[in-house]
Amino acid sequence: MSSSSASGPLRLEDWIRDIPDFPQKGVLFRDITPLLQNPEAFRAAIDRLAAHYSGAGIQTVVGVESRGFIFGAPLAYLLGCGFVPVRKFGKLPAKTVSVEYALEYGTNIVEMHTDAIKPGERVLIVDDLLATGGTVSAAMELVEKLGGHIAGIAFLVELTYLKGRERLKGYDVFALIKY
């Protein structure tokens, strides 16, 4: 892993580490921590996301727990708007709206505060990785329950072979890195 050369822009893919057989045998895990640890790579990722959505009229960035917070908060700052967290069940202190969604084995619940999104507000949903699209679909449902308009869905990495984008048809989906 090296920083950008004089011949071109920094390649974010160079800062993603492959870990075979994690969390189980046969899975190739795409580890983003080297990108997060490198100031130039992390800055480039945030700046590229912000450039993509500059002028899109985004009013709120919604980050999906937990790595969506890492990208969503600085992106909201650069876009000049607020940040709303989508949390796992039981983590938010005020009145919430929740959605249960299916996992490979069982279910999970995510929630957001009921006053987090105003009707008609233009929302950008951010997470680190698009795999099957289950978690982000749950976040989308929360935004729509509160009357928000999903103006975009952004990811650092998309695993195209898992076809998560198909689950998000009809929405503007953007990923910086695709595998």
C-alpha positions, 0 to 999 in steps of 0.5 A: 500500500503506497500513497499516490504517485505523480502519475495520477490520483490516489487509487482508493483500492490500494488502501483496501486490504483483502483478508481471506477466510474472514469471518468464515472460511470461503469469505474474502473480507474487504478491510477498509481500516488501512484506508481509514488509517491513511490521512490522504486516502481517507481525505480523498474518499470523503472529498470524492463523495462530497464532490459527487453530491455537491449541488444535489440539494442534500439537506441531511446525511443519514449514516448507518451504524457503525461505519456509516458514521465514519463517512457520513459525519464528515460528508455532512460537514462538507455538504453543509447539512446535518447528520442523523444516525441510524442505530441498532435497537435500544441505542437512541434515547428519545422516541424512535421509529424502527424497522426489523430486517432479515439477516442470513441467520435471524433478524435485526432492528434499526431505528432513528429518532422520530424527529430526525427527518422532516417530510420532504427533506432531501436525504443522502444515506451513507454506509461503508459497504453495499453487499446484499443491501439489507441494512441500507434498505432498512435505513431507507424504510426509516427515512421514508416512514418519516416522509424524507426523500432519498436523494442518494445512497452512497458507499465506499465499497460495493461488492457487485457480485452480491447484487445489492444494487438490484435491491435498491432499484429506482434510487441513485446509488453511488460507490467509490470502489467496486469489486 
